[in-house]
């Protein structure tokens, strides 16, 4: 099973209804999150959280996914930038972190293979959002297995 990653600085600050960065399954391929890292790019504190997505909403531009193994096939799942006008349906997963008011303040969440799994379907995904307060522009990376 190949391991993939992708990351970017959010184009918009995440909100309680508009995720900053998201990863979506496809109609034929699901995925399992292994790691998500988030760091503050501003000197303003904010709260970040993880959410499960059950609809696509208005997604931002695509983010280039990478295969970590040199011999692996290209990623099938799609990573996207900040959602814009129409938010996806999201389910708060309860993960929260207060990013400090310092550039580089961050968190890395790790998961066992299969622990945070997303099923088949183009509206199914995982996102980084701001469950409370005012979000900030953040840097996010995700690492996952497909299959």
Phi, psi and omega per residue, in radians:
X1 nan 2.223 -3.111
X2 -1.386 2.648 3.087
X3 -1.922 2.410 -3.069
X4 -2.205 2.803 3.059
X5 -2.594 2.845 3.067
X6 -2.877 2.700 3.127
X7 -2.940 2.827 -3.136
X8 -2.996 2.942 2.939
X9 -1.525 2.336 -3.102
X10 -1.103 2.482 3.095
X11 -1.358 -0.465 3.093
X12 -2.305 2.723 3.044
X13 -1.220 2.315 3.095
X14 -1.132 2.645 3.083
X15 -2.186 -3.019 3.115
X16 -1.298 -0.247 -3.141
X17 -2.129 -0.244 -3.104
X18 -2.150 1.801 3.136
X19 -1.083 2.635 3.114
X20 -1.397 -0.802 3.111
X21 -2.407 2.458 -3.134
X22 -2.422 2.704 3.038
X23 -2.185 2.244 -3.085
X24 -2.067 2.503 2.997
X25 -1.286 3.085 3.035
X26 -2.073 3.124 3.119
X27 -1.137 -0.394 -3.058
X28 -1.994 -0.241 -3.047
X29 -2.332 2.251 3.045
X30 -1.772 3.140 3.121
X31 -2.625 2.879 3.099
X32 -2.267 2.099 -3.139
X33 -1.233 2.362 3.058
X34 -1.856 -0.610 -3.060
X35 -2.781 2.481 3.019
X36 -2.364 2.208 3.092
X37 -2.058 2.398 -3.123
X38 -2.368 2.310 3.057
X39 -2.366 2.610 -3.103
X40 -1.339 2.362 3.076
X41 -1.819 0.087 -3.130
X42 -2.208 3.018 3.076
X43 -1.768 0.592 3.115
X44 -2.168 2.214 -3.134
X45 -1.142 2.637 3.065
X46 -2.773 2.902 3.105
X47 -1.857 2.368 3.030
X48 -2.120 2.708 3.125
X49 -2.627 2.970 3.093
X50 -1.896 2.487 3.107
X51 -2.408 2.622 2.992
X52 -1.558 2.420 -3.133
X53 -1.915 2.354 -3.128
X54 -2.125 0.201 2.992
X55 -2.694 2.868 -3.029
X56 -1.441 -0.624 -3.040
X57 1.035 -2.840 3.094
X58 -1.695 1.777 -3.077
X59 -1.428 2.661 3.029
X60 -1.385 -2.962 -3.111
X61 -1.160 2.787 -3.137
X62 -1.266 2.635 3.072
X63 -1.945 2.398 -3.132
X64 -1.219 2.157 3.098
X65 -1.580 2.614 -3.141
X66 -2.133 2.541 2.999
X67 -1.590 2.181 -3.090
X68 -1.310 -0.569 3.081
X69 -1.474 2.370 -3.087
X70 -1.075 -0.544 -3.095
X71 -1.658 0.084 -3.077
X72 -1.322 2.771 3.083
X73 -1.421 2.826 -3.135
X74 -1.110 2.634 3.116
X75 -1.119 2.558 3.076
X76 -1.784 -0.691 3.132
X77 -1.152 2.768 -3.035
X78 -2.082 2.268 3.082
X79 -1.778 2.358 -3.074
X80 -2.284 2.724 3.117
X81 -1.310 -3.057 -3.087
X82 -0.857 2.286 3.005
X83 -1.151 2.610 -3.045
X84 -1.923 -1.684 -2.960
X85 -1.385 -0.882 -3.090
X86 -1.803 2.050 -3.127
X87 -1.302 2.617 3.043
X88 -1.319 2.895 2.993
X89 -1.319 2.130 -3.108
X90 -2.140 2.606 3.098
X91 -2.097 2.052 -3.130
X92 -1.127 2.184 3.130
X93 -1.536 -0.036 3.077
X94 1.515 -0.109 3.087
X95 -1.358 2.235 -3.127
X96 -2.384 2.591 2.997
X97 -2.645 2.347 3.055
X98 -1.571 1.874 3.066
X99 -1.348 2.235 -3.112
X100 -1.167 2.859 -3.121
X101 -1.413 1.004 -3.133
X102 -2.612 2.345 3.081
X103 -1.038 2.253 -3.135
X104 1.701 -0.207 3.066
X105 -1.067 2.265 -3.037
X106 -2.719 -3.085 3.132
X107 -2.542 2.577 2.994
X108 -2.224 2.083 3.068
X109 -1.766 2.322 3.120
X110 -2.080 2.613 -3.092
X111 -2.407 2.643 2.998
X112 -1.289 2.647 3.060
X113 -1.011 2.183 -3.121
X114 1.615 -0.210 -3.118
X115 -1.242 -0.784 3.087
X116 -2.060 1.443 -3.040
X117 -1.787 2.509 3.100
X118 -2.069 2.230 -3.061
X119 -1.394 2.931 3.106
X120 -0.947 2.585 3.060
X121 2.296 2.291 -3.064
X122 -1.184 -0.228 3.082
X123 -1.727 0.045 -3.089
X124 -1.731 2.236 -3.113
X125 -2.866 -2.980 3.088
X126 -2.320 2.457 -3.132
X127 -2.435 2.870 3.047
X128 -1.854 2.177 -3.115
X129 -2.341 3.081 3.096
X130 -1.961 1.710 -3.031
X131 -1.194 -0.376 -3.121
X132 -2.697 2.592 3.119
X133 1.401 -2.779 -3.102
X134 -1.844 2.137 3.118
X135 -1.259 2.870 3.101
X136 -2.260 2.861 3.033
X137 -1.163 2.216 -3.091
X138 -2.261 2.783 2.996
X139 -1.713 2.338 -3.063
X140 -2.343 2.423 2.908
X141 -2.300 2.663 3.077
X142 -2.315 2.550 3.066
X143 -2.234 2.352 -3.052
X144 -2.646 2.832 2.949
X145 -1.782 2.542 3.002
X146 -1.921 2.651 3.036
X147 2.314 nan nan
